Amino acid sequence: MMKQFFLALVLLSLAFVAGAQNTGYSIPVTLKPYKNQYVYLGYYYGKLKALADSALLNDKSEGVFKGTRQLPGGIYFLVSPSKSILFELLLDKQQKFSIKADSALGPDKVVFTGSPDNILFQSYSISIAKTGQDITALNKQLAAATSKTDSTTIVTQIQAQNKKLQQTREDVIKQYPNSILAAFFKAMKEPVVPPLPTDKKDSLFAYRYFKSHFWDGVSFTDERLLRTPAPIFEGKIDKYFKELVAPEPDSIKKEVDAILLASRSNKEMYKYLLIHFIQKYVNPEYMGQDAVFVHIFEKYVNDKPEVDWFTEKYKKYIYDRAYSLMANLIGQPASNLEMVDTLDKPAPLYNIAAPYTVICFWDATCSHCKELVPHLDSMFQNKWKQEGIQLYGVMTDGGKEAWVKYIRENGLKDWIHVYQTTAQKDADTDAGKPSYKQLYDVYQTPVLYLLDKDKRILAKKLTYLQIEEVLKAKTKKS
């Protein structure tokens, strides 16, 4: 098996000497047993799969994928007429080669002619498949082991198999550093942390070393990495931000800026990474990280003519979301709400003097609101009110009559109940002011906000129980 692998290395070296043709692509294929049917050439794009071309096979199972422009480099795959993936292949500089395969024989029997990249890739795939089988067998033995000695021996054998696999990849990286396979292996590689020097004490040494070397050998201008299965590049990015970057927005912004700067000279990589980060933080996993999205919008999207690949629909979505989030980021002062109470007397938000204020945007006709409000009121009456916390309830829709009726029938006492009159709304519109719904990003109800004594936003869009946890944490610190 290893002899076949190193023979493939030799063939690859000949291809590098000869150079690659860059005048389009031509890939004749023979795919048995399919006849007079279309087969397809597809590629990975992270978690997505897409089709690049199709070819009609004749009655001899022969066809050709052909185009006047080269296809972008990456990991591709052949797809059967029934839309199932038959086997994978590499496309890079050399895009004129032939393929012969029989679906009944399996991927290891595919014959590539004129493509040393794929001969190497196939040899590697066969090698790791064998190693994987060996490791699976050893794991079964380990599970059945009855003594510590046997377990230790088997673990050592598993480690040896993994080491052999890593060494195979290292051989490609060292001998052919510019090959497409080497680029993928570098992206898959993770740092090996050396022992801490005996004369030093540093509990964060392993973390710092691993983080600082995580991207060693990976080029953010190599767009071939885009057309790979998710674990190779997209998964590596996700792991970096999930496990190695602090979740605070400022830490994330710094890392996003560094990666986007590194990719700037390659439009395809920059485009992919920019959209990846936009999608990740426009609706983030953790509260407050929407500040990262606003940062990306302001620095890389807003009024940037070079960002010309957004559709009008997507562009509108991004701009609308950015403008809806700018005024309600965690830590910022909340926008004042110049509203009136049930008797139409002024009751602006900033007139409240309290250590904390909970704002509840709700609609008396909304089923979710009817479910939340009684629980929220119970928390307020039994706990928050005694702590001096104020509850500012804002009617969003449903009409004043239904709103006042619900308040009375459900005994929502000591809330500061407010709403915006039609006249106030019209005046804001005429003055070109953003609506309170935009300022607080309220497009569904109920929505809760927590403000401190200075009306800075501490939390938003949490449940009342989560707000209680935030309050506990704040009072514990103080």
C-alpha positions as CSV (number, residue, x, y, z in Angstrom):
1,M,0.0,0.0,0.0
2,M,2.8,2.5,1.0
3,K,4.7,1.6,-2.2
4,Q,1.7,2.6,-4.3
5,F,1.5,5.8,-2.3
6,F,5.1,6.8,-2.9
7,L,4.8,5.8,-6.6
8,A,2.0,8.4,-6.8
9,L,4.4,11.0,-5.2
10,V,6.9,10.4,-8.1
11,L,4.1,10.8,-10.7
12,L,3.0,14.0,-9.0
13,S,6.6,15.4,-9.3
14,L,6.6,14.8,-13.0
15,A,3.4,16.7,-13.3
16,F,4.8,19.7,-11.5
17,V,7.8,19.7,-13.9
18,A,5.6,19.5,-16.9
19,G,3.3,22.3,-15.8
20,A,-0.4,22.4,-16.2
21,Q,-2.6,23.6,-19.1
22,N,-4.8,26.5,-18.3
23,T,-6.9,26.7,-21.4
24,G,-10.2,25.4,-20.1
25,Y,-11.0,21.8,-18.9
26,S,-11.6,18.5,-20.7
27,I,-12.3,15.4,-18.7
28,P,-13.4,12.4,-20.8
29,V,-15.2,9.8,-18.6
30,T,-16.2,6.2,-18.9
31,L,-18.7,5.4,-16.2
32,K,-20.2,1.9,-16.4
33,P,-22.9,0.7,-16.4
34,Y,-24.6,4.0,-17.2
35,K,-25.6,4.5,-20.9
36,N,-27.5,7.3,-22.6
37,Q,-27.9,9.1,-19.3
38,Y,-26.5,12.3,-17.8
39,V,-23.8,12.2,-15.1
40,Y,-22.7,15.2,-13.1
41,L,-19.6,16.9,-11.8
42,G,-20.1,18.5,-8.4
43,Y,-18.1,20.1,-5.7
44,Y,-18.1,20.8,-2.0
45,Y,-18.5,24.3,-0.7
46,G,-18.3,23.8,3.1
47,K,-21.6,22.4,4.3
48,L,-23.0,22.8,0.8
49,K,-22.7,20.7,-2.4
50,A,-23.2,22.1,-5.9
51,L,-23.1,21.0,-9.5
52,A,-20.4,22.4,-11.8
53,D,-21.2,20.5,-15.1
54,S,-23.0,17.6,-16.7
55,A,-22.1,15.1,-19.4
56,L,-24.3,12.9,-21.5
57,L,-23.0,9.3,-21.7
58,N,-23.4,7.4,-25.0
59,D,-24.2,3.8,-25.4
60,K,-20.6,2.9,-24.6
61,S,-20.9,4.7,-21.2
62,E,-18.6,7.5,-22.6
63,G,-19.0,11.2,-22.1
64,V,-16.9,14.3,-21.5
65,F,-17.0,17.2,-19.1
66,K,-15.7,20.2,-21.1
67,G,-15.5,24.0,-20.8
68,T,-13.5,26.9,-22.2
69,R,-12.5,28.2,-18.7
70,Q,-10.8,26.2,-16.0
71,L,-12.9,25.2,-13.0
72,P,-11.8,26.6,-9.6
73,G,-9.6,24.2,-7.7
74,G,-10.9,22.0,-4.9
75,I,-12.4,18.6,-4.1
76,Y,-15.0,17.6,-6.6
77,F,-17.1,14.4,-7.0
78,L,-18.8,12.4,-9.8
79,V,-22.6,12.0,-9.4
80,S,-24.6,9.2,-10.9
81,P,-27.9,9.7,-12.9
82,S,-29.8,8.9,-9.7
83,K,-27.9,11.9,-8.0
84,S,-25.7,9.7,-5.7
85,I,-22.0,10.5,-5.2
86,L,-19.8,7.9,-6.8
87,F,-16.3,9.0,-5.9
88,E,-14.3,12.1,-5.2
89,L,-11.5,13.7,-7.3
90,L,-9.2,16.8,-7.2
91,L,-9.2,19.6,-9.6
92,D,-6.3,22.1,-9.7
93,K,-4.1,23.4,-12.5
94,Q,-4.2,20.2,-14.5
95,Q,-7.7,19.8,-15.8
96,K,-7.2,17.7,-18.9
97,F,-7.3,14.0,-17.9
98,S,-9.5,11.0,-18.3
99,I,-11.5,8.8,-15.9
100,K,-12.6,5.2,-16.2
101,A,-14.8,3.7,-13.5
102,D,-17.4,1.1,-12.8
103,S,-19.9,1.8,-10.0
104,A,-20.0,-1.9,-9.2
105,L,-16.2,-1.9,-8.3
106,G,-15.9,0.9,-5.9
107,P,-13.8,4.2,-5.7
108,D,-10.5,2.3,-5.3
109,K,-10.9,0.8,-8.8
110,V,-11.3,4.2,-10.6
111,V,-8.5,4.7,-13.2
112,F,-7.2,8.2,-13.6
113,T,-5.0,8.9,-16.7
114,G,-3.0,12.1,-17.0
115,S,-3.8,13.4,-13.5
116,P,-1.0,12.7,-10.9
117,D,-3.0,14.8,-8.4
118,N,-5.8,12.3,-8.5
119,I,-3.5,9.3,-8.5
120,L,-1.9,10.6,-5.4
121,F,-5.3,11.4,-3.8
122,Q,-6.6,8.0,-4.7
123,S,-3.5,6.3,-3.2
124,Y,-3.9,8.3,0.0
125,S,-7.6,7.6,0.2
126,I,-7.0,3.8,-0.1
127,S,-4.2,4.1,2.5
128,I,-6.3,5.9,5.1
129,A,-9.3,3.5,4.4
130,K,-7.0,0.6,5.3
131,T,-5.7,2.5,8.4
132,G,-9.2,3.3,9.4
133,Q,-10.2,-0.4,9.2
134,D,-7.2,-1.3,11.3
135,I,-8.0,1.3,14.0
136,T,-11.7,0.1,14.1
137,A,-10.5,-3.4,14.6
138,L,-8.1,-2.3,17.4
139,N,-10.9,-0.3,19.1
140,K,-13.0,-3.5,19.2
141,Q,-10.2,-5.4,20.7
142,L,-9.7,-2.6,23.2
143,A,-13.3,-2.8,24.3
144,A,-13.0,-6.5,24.8
145,A,-9.6,-6.4,26.6
146,T,-9.7,-8.0,30.0
147,S,-6.3,-6.9,31.4
148,K,-4.5,-3.6,31.8
149,T,-1.5,-5.0,29.9
150,D,-3.6,-5.9,26.9
151,S,-5.3,-2.5,26.9
152,T,-2.0,-0.7,27.1
153,T,-0.6,-2.8,24.1
154,I,-3.7,-2.0,22.0
155,V,-3.6,1.7,22.8
156,T,0.0,1.8,21.7
157,Q,-1.0,0.1,18.4
158,I,-3.8,2.6,17.8
159,Q,-1.4,5.5,18.5
160,A,1.1,4.0,16.0
161,Q,-1.6,3.8,13.3
162,N,-2.5,7.4,13.9
163,K,1.1,8.4,13.8
164,K,1.5,6.6,10.5
165,L,-1.4,8.5,9.0
166,Q,0.0,11.8,10.2
167,Q,3.4,10.9,8.7
168,T,1.8,10.2,5.4
169,R,0.3,13.6,5.3
170,E,3.6,15.2,6.5
171,D,5.5,13.5,3.6
172,V,3.2,15.2,1.0
173,I,3.5,18.6,2.8
174,K,7.3,18.5,2.8
175,Q,7.9,17.1,-0.7
176,Y,5.1,19.0,-2.5
177,P,4.2,22.1,-0.4
178,N,2.4,23.8,-3.3
179,S,0.2,20.8,-4.3
180,I,-3.5,21.0,-3.7
181,L,-3.4,17.9,-1.4
182,A,-0.7,19.6,0.7
183,A,-2.9,22.7,1.1
184,F,-5.7,20.5,2.4
185,F,-3.4,18.6,4.7
186,K,-2.1,21.8,6.2
187,A,-5.6,23.0,6.8
188,M,-6.4,19.7,8.5
189,K,-3.3,19.8,10.7
190,E,-3.5,20.9,14.3
191,P,-0.5,22.2,16.4
192,V,1.3,19.8,18.6
193,V,2.1,21.6,21.9
194,P,5.6,21.1,23.1
195,P,6.4,20.5,26.8
196,L,6.6,23.7,28.9
197,P,10.2,24.5,29.8
198,T,11.0,23.2,33.3
199,D,12.1,26.6,34.5
200,K,8.8,28.3,33.6
201,K,5.4,28.4,35.2
202,D,2.6,29.3,32.8
203,S,-0.9,27.7,33.1
204,L,-1.9,29.2,29.7
205,F,1.1,28.1,27.8
206,A,-0.6,25.2,26.0
207,Y,-3.6,27.5,25.1
208,R,-1.4,30.3,23.8
209,Y,0.8,28.0,21.8
210,F,-2.1,26.1,20.2
211,K,-3.9,29.4,19.3
212,S,-0.9,31.2,17.9
213,H,0.0,28.2,15.7
214,F,-3.5,27.2,14.7
215,W,-3.3,28.7,11.3
216,D,0.3,27.7,10.5
217,G,0.6,26.8,6.8
218,V,-2.9,27.9,5.9
219,S,-3.2,30.7,3.4
220,F,-6.3,32.9,3.5
221,T,-5.7,33.7,-0.2
222,D,-5.9,30.0,-1.3
223,E,-9.4,29.8,-2.6
224,R,-9.0,26.1,-3.3
225,L,-9.8,25.6,0.4
226,L,-13.3,26.9,-0.2
227,R,-14.3,23.9,-2.3
228,T,-13.7,21.3,0.3
229,P,-16.0,19.5,2.7
230,A,-16.9,21.5,5.8
231,P,-14.4,19.9,8.3
232,I,-11.4,21.0,6.3
233,F,-11.7,24.8,6.2
234,E,-15.2,25.9,7.3
235,G,-15.0,23.6,10.3
236,K,-11.6,24.9,11.2
237,I,-12.8,28.5,11.2
238,D,-15.8,27.5,13.4
239,K,-13.5,25.6,15.8
240,Y,-11.1,28.5,16.1
241,F,-13.9,31.0,17.1
242,K,-15.7,28.5,19.3
243,E,-12.8,27.1,21.3
244,L,-9.9,29.6,21.0
245,V,-11.4,33.1,20.8
246,A,-13.0,34.7,23.9
247,P,-16.7,35.2,23.4
248,E,-16.6,39.0,24.1
249,P,-17.4,41.1,21.0
250,D,-14.1,43.0,21.1
251,S,-12.1,39.8,21.0
252,I,-14.1,38.5,18.1
253,K,-13.9,41.7,16.2
254,K,-10.1,41.6,16.4
255,E,-9.9,38.1,15.1
256,V,-12.4,38.8,12.3
257,D,-10.5,41.9,11.2
258,A,-7.2,39.9,11.1
259,I,-8.7,37.1,8.9
260,L,-10.4,39.5,6.5
261,L,-7.3,41.5,6.1
262,A,-5.3,38.4,5.4
263,S,-7.8,37.3,2.7
264,R,-8.2,40.8,1.1
265,S,-6.1,40.1,-2.0
266,N,-8.2,37.1,-3.1
267,K,-11.8,38.2,-3.9
268,E,-13.3,34.8,-3.7
269,M,-11.8,34.1,-0.3
270,Y,-12.7,37.5,1.0
271,K,-16.2,37.2,-0.3
272,Y,-16.7,33.8,1.3
273,L,-15.2,34.9,4.7
274,L,-17.1,38.2,4.8
275,I,-20.5,36.4,4.2
276,H,-19.5,33.6,6.6
277,F,-18.9,36.1,9.4
278,I,-22.0,38.2,8.5
279,Q,-24.2,35.1,8.7
280,K,-22.6,33.9,11.9
281,Y,-23.1,37.1,13.8
282,V,-26.3,38.7,12.3
283,N,-28.2,36.3,14.6
284,P,-25.5,35.2,17.0
285,E,-25.5,32.3,19.4
286,Y,-24.8,34.5,22.4
287,M,-26.3,37.7,23.5
288,G,-24.3,40.8,22.7
289,Q,-22.3,39.3,19.8
290,D,-24.6,41.2,17.4
291,A,-22.1,44.0,18.0
292,V,-19.7,42.0,15.9
293,F,-22.2,42.1,13.0
294,V,-22.6,45.8,13.3
295,H,-18.8,46.2,13.3
296,I,-18.5,44.1,10.2
297,F,-21.3,46.1,8.5
298,E,-19.8,49.5,9.3
299,K,-16.2,48.6,8.4
300,Y,-16.7,46.3,5.4
301,V,-20.1,46.7,3.9
302,N,-21.7,50.1,4.4
303,D,-20.9,52.4,1.4
304,K,-18.2,50.0,0.2
305,P,-18.5,49.9,-3.6
306,E,-16.1,46.9,-3.8
307,V,-18.7,44.8,-2.1
308,D,-20.7,44.3,-5.3
309,W,-21.8,40.7,-5.0
310,F,-24.8,41.0,-2.8
311,T,-28.2,40.6,-4.4
312,E,-30.6,43.5,-3.8
313,K,-32.7,41.3,-1.6
314,Y,-29.7,40.2,0.6
315,K,-28.3,43.8,0.6
316,K,-31.6,45.1,1.9
317,Y,-31.7,42.4,4.6
318,I,-28.2,43.2,5.8
319,Y,-28.8,47.0,5.8
320,D,-32.1,46.6,7.6
321,R,-30.7,44.3,10.3
322,A,-27.7,46.6,10.8
323,Y,-29.9,49.7,11.3
324,S,-32.2,47.7,13.6
325,L,-29.3,46.7,15.9
326,M,-27.1,49.8,16.0
327,A,-29.2,51.5,18.6
328,N,-29.6,48.6,21.0
329,L,-26.2,47.0,21.5
330,I,-25.3,45.7,24.9
331,G,-23.6,48.4,27.0
332,Q,-25.1,51.3,25.0
333,P,-27.6,53.8,26.5
334,A,-31.1,52.8,25.6
335,S,-33.1,55.2,23.4
336,N,-35.6,57.2,25.3
337,L,-39.2,56.3,24.9
338,E,-41.4,59.4,24.8
339,M,-44.7,57.6,25.5
340,V,-47.9,58.2,27.5
341,D,-49.7,56.1,30.1
342,T,-53.2,54.7,30.0
343,L,-54.5,58.2,30.8
344,D,-52.5,59.7,28.0
345,K,-50.2,61.4,30.5
346,P,-46.4,61.6,29.5
347,A,-44.4,58.7,31.0
348,P,-41.0,58.8,29.3
349,L,-38.5,56.0,30.0
350,Y,-35.8,58.3,31.3
351,N,-38.1,59.7,34.0
352,I,-37.8,56.4,35.8
353,A,-35.4,56.4,38.8
354,A,-34.6,52.8,39.7
355,P,-31.5,50.6,40.1
356,Y,-32.8,48.4,37.2
357,T,-35.6,48.8,34.7
358,V,-37.2,45.9,32.8
359,I,-38.9,46.9,29.5
360,C,-41.6,44.6,28.2
361,F,-42.8,45.2,24.6
362,W,-46.1,43.3,24.4
363,D,-49.4,43.1,22.6
364,A,-52.6,42.2,24.6
365,T,-53.9,40.2,21.6
366,C,-50.7,38.1,21.2
367,S,-50.9,34.5,22.4
368,H,-47.2,34.4,23.4
369,C,-47.6,37.6,25.3
370,K,-50.6,36.2,27.2
371,E,-48.5,33.3,28.2
372,L,-45.5,35.4,29.3
373,V,-47.1,38.4,31.0
374,P,-48.7,36.6,34.0
375,H,-45.3,34.9,34.8
376,L,-43.5,38.2,34.4
377,D,-46.0,40.0,36.6
378,S,-45.6,37.3,39.3
379,M,-41.9,37.8,39.3
380,F,-42.3,41.5,39.5
381,Q,-44.9,41.5,42.3
382,N,-43.2,38.8,44.4
383,K,-39.6,39.8,44.0
384,W,-38.5,42.6,41.7
385,K,-40.8,45.3,43.1
386,Q,-39.3,44.8,46.6
387,E,-35.9,45.3,45.2
388,G,-36.8,48.6,43.6
389,I,-36.9,47.3,40.1
390,Q,-39.3,49.0,37.8
391,L,-41.3,47.3,35.0
392,Y,-42.0,49.5,32.0
393,G,-44.7,47.8,29.8
394,V,-44.9,49.1,26.2
395,M,-48.0,48.3,24.2
396,T,-46.9,47.6,20.6
397,D,-50.1,46.6,18.8
398,G,-53.7,45.3,19.4
399,G,-55.3,48.6,20.2
400,K,-55.7,50.7,23.4
401,E,-59.0,49.3,24.3
402,A,-57.9,45.6,24.4
403,W,-54.7,46.7,26.1
404,V,-56.4,48.6,29.0
405,K,-59.0,45.8,29.4
406,Y,-56.2,43.1,29.7
407,I,-54.4,45.3,32.3
408,R,-57.5,45.6,34.4
409,E,-58.7,42.1,34.1
410,N,-55.3,40.6,35.0
411,G,-54.5,43.1,37.8
412,L,-51.2,44.3,36.3
413,K,-50.6,46.7,39.2
414,D,-47.6,49.0,39.7
415,W,-46.3,48.6,36.1
416,I,-45.6,51.7,34.2
417,H,-47.9,51.0,31.3
418,V,-47.3,53.1,28.2
419,Y,-48.0,53.3,24.5
420,Q,-47.3,55.6,21.6
421,T,-50.3,57.6,20.3
422,T,-51.0,57.9,16.6
423,A,-50.1,61.6,16.8
424,Q,-46.7,60.8,18.3
425,K,-46.0,58.2,15.7
426,D,-46.9,60.5,12.9
427,A,-44.7,63.3,14.3
428,D,-41.7,60.9,14.5
429,T,-42.3,59.9,10.9
430,D,-42.6,63.4,9.7
431,A,-39.4,64.3,11.5
432,G,-37.6,61.4,9.9
433,K,-36.9,59.7,13.3
434,P,-36.6,56.0,13.5
435,S,-39.5,54.2,15.1
436,Y,-39.2,52.7,18.6
437,K,-39.5,49.3,17.0
438,Q,-36.4,49.9,15.0
439,L,-34.5,51.4,17.9
440,Y,-35.3,48.3,20.0
441,D,-35.5,45.8,17.2
442,V,-39.0,44.8,18.1
443,Y,-40.6,43.0,15.2
444,Q,-42.3,40.3,17.2
445,T,-43.6,40.1,20.7
446,P,-43.0,39.8,23.6
447,V,-39.5,41.3,23.9
448,L,-37.7,42.0,27.2
449,Y,-34.9,44.4,27.9
450,L,-32.9,45.0,31.1
451,L,-31.5,48.4,31.8
452,D,-29.2,49.6,34.6
453,K,-29.8,52.8,36.7
454,D,-28.2,54.9,33.9
455,K,-30.5,53.2,31.3
456,R,-27.6,51.3,29.7
457,I,-28.6,48.0,28.1
458,L,-27.5,45.1,30.2
459,A,-29.5,42.3,28.5
460,K,-32.1,42.0,25.7
461,K,-34.4,39.4,24.2
462,L,-34.1,37.0,27.1
463,T,-36.8,35.2,29.1
464,Y,-37.9,36.7,32.4
465,L,-36.1,33.8,34.1
466,Q,-32.9,34.6,32.3
467,I,-33.3,38.2,33.2
468,E,-33.6,37.2,36.9
469,E,-30.3,35.2,36.5
470,V,-28.6,38.3,35.1
471,L,-30.0,40.4,38.0
472,K,-28.7,37.8,40.5
473,A,-25.3,37.9,39.0
474,K,-25.2,41.7,39.0
475,T,-26.4,42.0,42.6
476,K,-23.9,39.3,43.7
477,K,-21.0,41.3,42.2
478,S,-22.1,44.5,43.9
